[in-house]
């Protein structure tokens, strides 16, 4: 898929390689979109990947002295979902991040990557547009600040030059009197691309709207505002009549297309529905309903961001990947141009990690990478260099199964068995994080794992049994 994989210890080194290779190189952060694009042949000119995930300090969410929030380029969706600062001062973004994929995807996928992929159906662009965000792009020539509404030129197109890296995402923190939310409509409850989505941010003077921002995703080539609805809301109280008219005006701003997820007519109708829901929730102070205050992350015992140790390496044909898997040191010659899933199965001979979809949809390839649950099919194999990995083979202690494995056997949760390793890995990480999870938390933890045999009742029962939850 690629020829050379660079792991860099600094931004300067990343920019040096970008400057040298130009359009033949791509930055790797989460790589959850990029891996699929490369495997599908959508980026045939890309020869080199530049992994920035070992650069310390790029995963911070901070509030500066000007009351501006900054997200580093390695801030993941789970970082946003768990951030107290974002919950209090940028709730639409926190909610949108929680709606992305499943815990394993949110542990790798970054907000910066979501912005750069530039799909109009991507969830975090919509709230960031409503929050009036901007990005900072860096190259060896210097930095430039680009308002997010000027960043996009079309479907999956941005103003970024081949030698540039996104180094900061920034936006004013919501102030007292401002309230906002994000609403997503998809074809299933998790692991789904938006059919439509909307973000609403209101600045209130008592019960009256002083200013409004309404942005829409998946209804035009880029994320768009609904300017007539925004203007209509100014100076008005959120009565049912006002909400209904604002929702109609918002729907008129949409320019959707027909595709496999929905017709243009359906999308336009649903824009009206979700806008109405969002405005009502803001009026009633219920905008945070339906989202857990303490979401499951599958980070294990330590929910803090793991400290990164700088690593510098170049992997190409014949180079060595040194890693620790299940507590054992491994050295691989080769594997530089494949996924972690293939490295584990083909090179390490650890076939417990399954390939179901190879698209991050089914969770059968769930492993722990430096302590966090991830989908191995979406991780480049060289990311294993100087890392620690745990697979399902590493859970048992000799002949004694892990309590989760034992519970799966005792409750009959093992069916055909193909998906079982992924479910077990997610459950193990959940119980590290929350030894006595609720039923809702178990369901959250398993949203990234699909079983194609039957229902999930026995699987959930097995996790409850392993946790000691009374039947």
Secondary structure, DSSP 8 states (H G I E B T S, - for coil): --SEEEE-SSHHHHHHHHHHHGGGEEEESS-TTHHHHHHTTTTTT--EEEE-TTSTTTT-EEE-TTSEEEE-TT-BHHHHHH-HHHHHH-HHHHHHHHHSS-HHHHHH-BHHHHHHH--TT-HHHHHHHHTT-EEEEEETTEEEEEEHHHHEEETTEES--TT-EEEEEEEE---TTEEEEEEEE-SSSSS---SEEEEEEEEEETTEEEEEEEEEESSSSS-EE-HHHHHHHTT-B--HHHHHHHHHHHHHH-----BTTB-HHHHHHHHHHHHHHHHHHHHTT-TTTTS-SS-----TT--S--------EEE-TT-EEEEEETTEEEEEES-TTSBHHHIIIIIS--TTS--S-SSSSS-TTEEEETTEEEEGGGSBGGGGTT-EEE-GGGSSBTTB--HHHHHHHHHT--SSSTTHHHHHHHHHHHHHH-TT--HHHHHHHTTT---SSS-SHHHHHHHHHHHT---
